[in-house]
């Protein structure tokens, strides 16, 4: 056999390259294959590593080992079903979609809250370095609506453009603003498409959509999974749990809040996510949209830095009051029209 | 989502133009079954609209019980003159629109301004394709806006011309009724005053428009909704001396 091969190696150039490649492939397969296998068997590695918490009692040690193996197994299974978005896991989950929602949690925090007539969006600004400007997180979509986003801002920019064009098209045909619930639905349908095509990936951005329509002010949260819900108040992004806890204590009175009170609560919620860092007008953005008492519309607009700084300073002047009043306000559910703590 | 357009070739009033426009395309050349004038005006509680219930086939007064005014959604009335089959098609589009709006059930509803804007887009788009919906449409309604109840009255025609006004008339009404309306319309008329003014215009049209018949429908739209009254006739007077003996002035046998 070998002589046959060596003979063909010395004859015609074309044929022997082909045979040489086949031979090399066959050879390398048999040698390289086992190494590849060991890389995907983490429990083998684990066996070789020393166990830091090995128990002296063999029965308990066995139980710990069984638990660990289960964890390893489930983690291995999770890795097996997460390659593309069109693969279900045995537990009925789409891991790619869940990973996309993780991307939202990496973005800096955004909060949204609304009363019957006004909706406010606020975002914590994060700059890549001291030299650069901060990432833009709040976008106006139409006179009556805007979004705040957390996650992959490039995806967010593209989706903002989509939302703007939907609003413009609707206004062109109907000469009226696109109702916010229908806007949120179109965005959610677009996100859903990306969870059901093998050649796409889910959008890695969560959007808080705030707007005004005939039935009042609305706030929606659209997530990469294609789900959307309406909220009285919500927070997304990193360290948003602190903001959510703050909002949970106070949201029941929001329907009757004045626009000013809403802005203050939004800033306080953002402050919670900064965790120690000082809140200034340069590290947050606030926008508001609503309908005044006389019926005229206040279009969606960012609030300028000077005014934000003034509000922050006046909040700091009554710093002790919010903590005490917040505890009492949670017990006064039916007195939503009471003055906000800052006004004491 | 853009409005839906009917597929080419579904037109009653189209006629095939061979080759030049490609296979299956049509250009509307002329209407077949047509309705005559529609009159409308704003009054205290809303908008009143009236027209006769006839549809002509050329010079024949063919159909005598045709309803040319219909309610659209909760807030509007639409009246049409021109090709009746095109009006039926428009009603079908509006049906789809109002149905999907209703199914949303989210507190938002299409008001007369939105319907008028939508129809303008449809009519203008069809005109640009040389396949118009051969109608003059009158759109009236009342809807609660941020500044209280707002009355709306507008019209759009087959070439996409559209405007809003306190009183509207289409077809022959443009020539016969508008002068009367301009002279006698005023802000905040009562229902009875408005009906009287409308009947005055309808009577003139009955006497002078050869395609009108003596059977009319009046409709009104207010915040309570749309009401289309049953058809009725107007009293006409033909007892003029010149009509007594028509052949009096005729000389000879022919």
Interface residues (C-beta under 8 A of the other chain):
Chain A: X169 X172 X173 X174 X175 X176 X179 X181 X182 X213 X214 X215 X216 X291 X295 X296 X297
Chain B: X2 X3 X104 X106 X107 X108 X109 X110 X111 X113 X114 X116 X117 X118 X121 X145 X146 X147 X148
